[in-house]
Amino acid sequence: MDSLRHAALGCCVLCAFAGMLRVFWPENGMKSVINLVLTLYIITSVVQCAAGFDWAGLSAELRGWTRQQAEIRDYTDFGLVRTVQTGLEQAGICATVTMKNGVCHVLVTYPRDTEAARTLLPELCGEVPFEVKTGGDAP
């Protein structure tokens, strides 16, 4: 990498020298020389920045991003909860339904609806175990 830097520095020095020589020529066409020197300076700066960059660290970070897997949520419980909630509402039972560890928890708001919920839940839950509790947020 040092040899590339030395070569770029040599080109810049030679272009600057050529620019100084052009000043003394009668045409005085400095625009092309200045553009060449600026172009070489920009190329040299980019090469130096690229050489000093931590490419291995960037590569490792990008590989880490591909290895990370987004948390995949299981919405099968949501479907069952929604089905049970809708079935209980259609039967006139006010309750809160949640899923925890594969068990459908039903919190019946009014104690009088507990037996009706227990009768209806085997049909709504199917093979999924359920638990019925009383004492929701009824007045």
C-alpha positions as CSV (number, residue, x, y, z in Angstrom):
1,M,0.0,0.0,0.0
2,D,2.9,2.3,0.7
3,S,4.2,1.8,-2.9
4,L,0.8,3.0,-4.2
5,R,0.9,6.0,-2.0
6,H,4.4,6.8,-3.2
7,A,3.4,6.4,-6.8
8,A,0.4,8.7,-6.3
9,L,2.6,11.3,-4.6
10,G,5.1,11.1,-7.4
11,C,2.3,11.7,-9.9
12,C,1.1,14.7,-7.9
13,V,4.6,16.2,-7.7
14,L,5.2,15.7,-11.5
15,C,1.8,17.3,-12.3
16,A,2.6,20.2,-10.0
17,F,6.0,20.6,-11.7
18,A,4.3,20.4,-15.1
19,G,1.9,23.1,-14.0
20,M,4.7,25.3,-13.0
21,L,6.4,24.8,-16.4
22,R,3.1,25.6,-18.2
23,V,3.0,29.0,-16.4
24,F,6.1,30.0,-18.3
25,W,4.8,28.9,-21.7
26,P,3.2,31.6,-23.8
27,E,-0.2,29.8,-24.0
28,N,-0.7,29.9,-20.3
29,G,-3.2,27.0,-20.3
30,M,-3.4,26.2,-16.6
31,K,-6.9,24.8,-16.6
32,S,-6.0,21.3,-17.7
33,V,-3.1,21.0,-15.4
34,I,-5.1,22.2,-12.4
35,N,-7.8,19.7,-13.2
36,L,-5.3,16.9,-13.5
37,V,-3.6,17.8,-10.2
38,L,-7.0,18.0,-8.4
39,T,-8.1,14.7,-9.9
40,L,-5.0,13.0,-8.7
41,Y,-5.3,14.5,-5.3
42,I,-8.9,13.3,-5.0
43,I,-7.9,9.8,-6.1
44,T,-5.0,9.7,-3.6
45,S,-7.3,10.8,-0.8
46,V,-9.9,8.1,-1.6
47,V,-7.2,5.4,-1.8
48,Q,-5.8,6.5,1.6
49,C,-9.2,6.5,3.2
50,A,-10.1,3.1,1.7
51,A,-6.8,1.7,2.8
52,G,-7.3,2.9,6.4
53,F,-10.9,1.6,6.7
54,D,-11.6,-1.4,8.9
55,W,-13.0,-3.6,6.1
56,A,-12.8,-6.8,8.2
57,G,-14.9,-5.2,10.9
58,L,-17.5,-4.0,8.4
59,S,-17.6,-7.5,6.9
60,A,-18.0,-9.1,10.3
61,E,-20.8,-6.7,11.2
62,L,-22.7,-7.3,8.0
63,R,-22.3,-11.1,8.5
64,G,-23.8,-10.6,12.0
65,W,-26.8,-8.9,10.6
66,T,-27.5,-11.8,8.3
67,R,-27.2,-14.2,11.1
68,Q,-29.7,-12.3,13.3
69,Q,-33.1,-13.7,12.8
70,A,-36.1,-11.5,13.4
71,E,-38.3,-12.7,16.3
72,I,-40.9,-14.7,14.6
73,R,-44.2,-14.5,16.4
74,D,-46.6,-17.3,16.5
75,Y,-50.0,-16.0,15.6
76,T,-51.8,-19.3,15.9
77,D,-52.6,-18.5,19.6
78,F,-54.0,-15.1,18.5
79,G,-56.4,-16.9,16.1
80,L,-57.6,-19.2,18.9
81,V,-58.0,-16.3,21.4
82,R,-60.0,-14.3,18.9
83,T,-62.2,-17.3,18.1
84,V,-62.9,-18.0,21.8
85,Q,-63.5,-14.3,22.5
86,T,-66.0,-14.1,19.6
87,G,-67.8,-17.3,20.6
88,L,-68.2,-16.1,24.2
89,E,-69.4,-12.7,23.0
90,Q,-72.0,-14.3,20.7
91,A,-73.2,-16.4,23.7
92,G,-73.6,-13.2,25.7
93,I,-70.7,-14.0,28.1
94,C,-68.5,-11.1,29.0
95,A,-64.9,-12.4,29.4
96,T,-61.2,-11.8,28.8
97,V,-59.4,-14.5,26.9
98,T,-55.6,-15.0,26.9
99,M,-53.1,-17.7,26.0
100,K,-50.2,-18.6,28.3
101,N,-48.0,-21.7,27.9
102,G,-50.5,-23.4,25.6
103,V,-53.4,-23.0,28.0
104,C,-56.4,-20.8,27.2
105,H,-57.2,-18.7,30.2
106,V,-60.7,-17.3,30.4
107,L,-61.5,-14.6,33.0
108,V,-65.3,-14.4,33.2
109,T,-66.5,-10.9,34.3
110,Y,-69.8,-12.0,35.9
111,P,-69.9,-15.1,38.2
112,R,-73.3,-16.1,36.8
113,D,-71.7,-16.7,33.4
114,T,-69.0,-19.1,34.6
115,E,-71.0,-22.4,34.1
116,A,-72.2,-21.3,30.6
117,A,-68.6,-20.5,29.7
118,R,-67.4,-23.9,30.9
119,T,-70.1,-25.6,28.8
120,L,-69.2,-23.6,25.7
121,L,-65.4,-23.7,26.0
122,P,-64.8,-27.4,25.0
123,E,-66.5,-26.6,21.7
124,L,-64.5,-23.4,21.1
125,C,-61.1,-24.5,22.3
126,G,-61.1,-28.0,20.8
127,E,-58.0,-29.9,21.9
128,V,-56.5,-26.9,23.6
129,P,-56.7,-27.0,27.5
130,F,-58.5,-24.2,29.1
131,E,-59.0,-22.6,32.5
132,V,-61.9,-20.6,33.7
133,K,-61.7,-18.0,36.4
134,T,-64.3,-15.5,37.7
135,G,-63.8,-12.0,38.8
136,G,-63.1,-9.7,35.9
137,D,-63.5,-5.9,36.1
138,A,-67.3,-5.9,36.5
139,P,-68.8,-3.2,38.7
